Amino acid sequence: MTKKKIAESAVEALKKEYPDAICSLTYTDPLQLLIATRLAAQCTDARVNIVTPALFERFKSAEDFASSTPDEVAEYIKSCGLYKTKSKDIVAMAKMLVEDFGGKVPDNIDDLIKLPGIGRKTANLVVGDIYKKPAVVVDTHCIRLTRRLGLHELKDAKKIEFVLRELLPPEESNDFCHRLVLHGRAVCTARKAYCENCCMSEFCRKKK
């Protein structure tokens, strides 16, 4: 099978296995997703979802965050890890949103990655989930599973993103990445690949 055929087969197999492809972070607007994703670095989504309700009750807009201080924000996110760096990024990010983007979260990757603390993974998640544009969210699950499938032999996330953009149907790419997370947690884990339980074992190159 060609890599493109493997990718298409993986899309269909995961779609059947995980019909509900949703982000595991809880949010109600673009800013909340942007901040929650920043908090999720070196932290579980479950922990972030515990922290964010109080955070978003206190800070309801980019203007609210921008007029705050890193120390105040830090009080709400201490259990997320790296909270001092994250709180500085969140306040700086909010100030840039207010000053350069009218308080609105941009709808494109080039503008999003200008924001402090925001990389391509977060930018793709926002573009895909909020603005419904083709996106490839390259996290640890995506890197591991697409390598095992035989779609690439890369380690660099940006290079992997562009490889997958060429292989995946654009309209499926964002949901595909969400499903990789679910599959990576349940079946194809970092510690062990449970190939006997895998919906992609027939064409996965790791199995062969």
C-alpha positions as CSV (number, residue, x, y, z in Angstrom):
1,M,0.0,0.0,0.0
2,T,1.1,3.5,-0.7
3,K,1.4,6.0,2.2
4,K,-1.6,7.9,0.9
5,K,-3.7,4.7,0.8
6,I,-2.5,3.8,4.4
7,A,-3.6,7.3,5.5
8,E,-7.0,7.0,3.9
9,S,-7.5,3.6,5.4
10,A,-6.5,4.9,8.8
11,V,-9.0,7.8,8.5
12,E,-11.8,5.3,7.8
13,A,-10.8,2.8,10.4
14,L,-10.6,5.4,13.2
15,K,-13.8,7.0,12.1
16,K,-15.6,3.7,12.6
17,E,-13.8,3.1,15.9
18,Y,-14.3,6.6,17.3
19,P,-17.3,8.3,15.7
20,D,-17.2,11.2,18.1
21,A,-14.0,13.1,17.3
22,I,-13.9,15.8,19.9
23,C,-11.3,17.8,21.7
24,S,-11.0,16.6,25.3
25,L,-10.4,20.1,26.6
26,T,-13.5,22.0,27.9
27,Y,-14.2,25.4,26.4
28,T,-17.0,27.7,25.2
29,D,-15.2,30.2,23.0
30,P,-11.9,30.6,20.9
31,L,-10.0,32.4,23.7
32,Q,-10.8,29.6,26.2
33,L,-9.6,26.9,23.8
34,L,-6.4,28.9,23.1
35,I,-5.6,29.3,26.8
36,A,-6.7,25.7,27.8
37,T,-4.3,24.3,25.1
38,R,-1.5,26.5,26.4
39,L,-2.1,25.1,29.9
40,A,-2.2,21.5,28.6
41,A,1.6,21.6,27.8
42,Q,3.3,19.2,30.2
43,C,-0.1,18.6,31.8
44,T,-3.1,16.3,31.3
45,D,-6.3,17.6,29.7
46,A,-8.2,16.3,32.7
47,R,-6.2,18.5,35.1
48,V,-6.7,21.5,32.8
49,N,-10.4,20.9,32.8
50,I,-10.4,21.0,36.6
51,V,-8.5,24.3,36.7
52,T,-10.2,26.3,33.9
53,P,-13.7,26.8,35.3
54,A,-12.5,29.1,38.1
55,L,-10.0,30.8,35.7
56,F,-12.6,31.5,33.1
57,E,-15.1,32.7,35.7
58,R,-12.6,35.3,36.8
59,F,-11.2,36.2,33.4
60,K,-14.0,36.4,30.7
61,S,-12.2,38.2,27.9
62,A,-8.8,38.9,26.4
63,E,-9.1,42.4,28.0
64,D,-9.6,40.8,31.4
65,F,-6.4,38.8,31.1
66,A,-4.5,41.7,29.6
67,S,-5.3,43.9,32.5
68,S,-4.3,41.3,35.0
69,T,-0.8,40.2,36.1
70,P,1.1,36.9,35.7
71,D,1.0,36.6,39.5
72,E,-2.7,36.8,39.7
73,V,-3.2,34.3,36.8
74,A,-0.7,32.0,38.4
75,E,-2.8,31.6,41.5
76,Y,-5.5,29.9,39.3
77,I,-3.2,27.5,37.4
78,K,-0.6,26.4,39.9
79,S,-1.6,22.7,39.6
80,C,-1.0,22.7,35.9
81,G,2.8,22.6,36.1
82,L,5.2,25.3,34.6
83,Y,2.6,27.7,35.9
84,K,4.9,30.7,36.1
85,T,5.9,30.5,32.5
86,K,2.3,29.8,31.4
87,S,0.9,32.7,33.4
88,K,3.4,35.1,31.8
89,D,2.5,33.8,28.3
90,I,-1.2,34.1,28.9
91,V,-1.0,37.7,30.0
92,A,1.4,38.6,27.2
93,M,-0.8,36.7,24.7
94,A,-3.9,38.6,25.9
95,K,-2.2,41.9,25.5
96,M,-1.2,41.1,21.9
97,L,-4.7,40.0,21.2
98,V,-6.1,43.3,22.4
99,E,-3.4,45.5,20.8
100,D,-3.0,43.8,17.5
101,F,-6.2,41.8,16.9
102,G,-9.0,43.8,18.6
103,G,-9.3,41.2,21.3
104,K,-10.3,38.5,18.9
105,V,-8.5,35.2,18.4
106,P,-7.0,35.0,14.8
107,D,-8.4,32.5,12.4
108,N,-5.1,31.6,10.7
109,I,-1.9,29.8,11.8
110,D,0.5,32.6,10.7
111,D,-1.1,35.1,13.1
112,L,-1.7,32.6,15.9
113,I,1.9,31.6,16.2
114,K,2.9,35.2,16.7
115,L,1.2,35.0,20.1
116,P,3.5,34.4,23.1
117,G,3.6,30.7,24.0
118,I,1.6,29.5,21.0
119,G,3.1,27.0,18.6
120,R,1.9,25.2,15.6
121,K,0.1,22.5,17.5
122,T,-2.1,24.9,19.4
123,A,-2.6,27.1,16.3
124,N,-3.8,24.1,14.3
125,L,-6.1,23.0,17.0
126,V,-7.8,26.5,17.1
127,V,-7.9,26.8,13.3
128,G,-9.5,23.3,13.0
129,D,-11.9,23.2,16.0
130,I,-13.0,26.8,16.1
131,Y,-12.8,28.0,12.5
132,K,-13.4,24.6,10.8
133,K,-10.4,24.9,8.5
134,P,-8.2,21.9,7.5
135,A,-5.7,21.4,10.3
136,V,-3.1,18.9,11.5
137,V,-2.5,18.8,15.2
138,V,0.8,17.1,15.7
139,D,1.1,16.0,19.3
140,T,2.9,13.0,20.8
141,H,0.1,10.6,19.9
142,C,0.1,11.8,16.3
143,I,3.9,11.6,16.0
144,R,4.0,8.0,17.5
145,L,1.0,6.6,15.6
146,T,1.7,8.0,12.2
147,R,5.3,6.7,12.5
148,R,4.1,3.3,13.4
149,L,1.7,3.3,10.5
150,G,4.6,4.0,8.2
151,L,3.5,7.4,7.0
152,H,6.9,8.9,7.8
153,E,10.1,8.4,9.7
154,L,10.4,11.9,11.1
155,K,10.6,13.4,14.6
156,D,10.2,17.1,13.8
157,A,6.6,18.1,14.4
158,K,6.5,20.8,11.7
159,K,7.8,18.5,9.1
160,I,5.3,15.8,10.1
161,E,2.5,18.3,9.9
162,F,3.3,19.1,6.2
163,V,3.8,15.4,5.3
164,L,0.4,14.6,6.8
165,R,-1.2,17.6,5.0
166,E,-0.2,16.0,1.7
167,L,-1.5,12.5,2.7
168,L,-4.7,13.2,4.5
169,P,-8.0,14.4,3.0
170,P,-8.2,18.0,4.1
171,E,-11.7,17.7,5.4
172,E,-10.8,14.8,7.6
173,S,-7.4,15.9,8.9
174,N,-8.6,17.7,12.1
175,D,-10.9,14.9,13.3
176,F,-8.3,12.3,12.4
177,C,-5.9,13.9,14.8
178,H,-8.5,13.9,17.6
179,R,-9.1,10.2,16.9
180,L,-5.3,9.5,17.1
181,V,-5.3,10.9,20.6
182,L,-8.2,8.6,21.6
183,H,-6.5,5.6,20.0
184,G,-3.1,6.5,21.4
185,R,-4.5,6.5,24.9
186,A,-6.6,3.3,24.6
187,V,-4.7,1.0,22.3
188,C,-1.5,2.2,20.7
189,T,0.2,3.6,23.8
190,A,3.7,4.9,24.2
191,R,4.6,2.0,26.4
192,K,3.1,-0.8,24.2
193,A,1.1,-1.2,21.0
194,Y,-1.8,-3.6,21.6
195,C,-1.9,-4.6,18.0
196,E,-4.4,-7.4,18.6
197,N,-6.9,-4.8,19.6
198,C,-6.2,-2.3,16.9
199,C,-8.6,-1.4,14.1
200,M,-5.6,-0.6,11.9
201,S,-3.6,-3.8,12.3
202,E,-4.4,-5.0,8.8
203,F,-2.4,-2.2,7.1
204,C,-0.2,-0.9,9.9
205,R,3.5,-1.3,9.0
206,K,4.5,-1.9,12.7
207,K,2.4,-5.1,12.7
208,K,4.2,-6.5,9.6
